Amino acid sequence: MIESAGRKLHYVTSGCVKSGEGDLAQRLKTILEGLNQVIAAHGPLEVAVEKVFVNVNPQSTLALGQARGTAICAAVLAGLPVSEYSALQVKQSVVGNGHARKDQVQHMVRRLLALPGEPSPDAADALACAICHAHGRSLGNMDTRVFRLKRGRLV
């Protein structure tokens, strides 16, 4: 979670909601309850999520989609607007390269948020999505789904 004031970004918190063991319904319930607690504790105004990409393993893609849907439901039930970004958009916004490696994303998240150490890969991904959303908002609420940077130009 970050705060955005114009172009200034401030780290608030990051963490992981672990779904644990058990059947799918119970794991999704755990995710929903965990996110409800985060929303209640920190009172975000908006939510940004990364779009699901097709994975090599269809089962992993399906599980990720179900967890993502649960996260979106938690936000919607709390009355929060949800924005979605592709991994390419997130990396482009944070690193300047849509095909950046995970370590590059971690490094730029650390720099942009002035963190004392490298965030975990999962935290870096989540914070990068939030940064992407904040950058889109600071561009005058531009629809970030239809822009990309190519050779330094907006296309």
ABEGO torsion letter per residue (X at the ends): XBBBBEABBBBABBBBBBAEBEBAAAAAAAAAAAAAAAAAAAGBABBBBBBBBBBABAAAAAAAAAAAAAAAAAAAAAGBBBBBBBAAAAAAAAAGBAABBAAAAAAAAAAAAGBABBBBAAAAAAAAAAAAAAAAAAAGGBBAAABBBBGGBBX
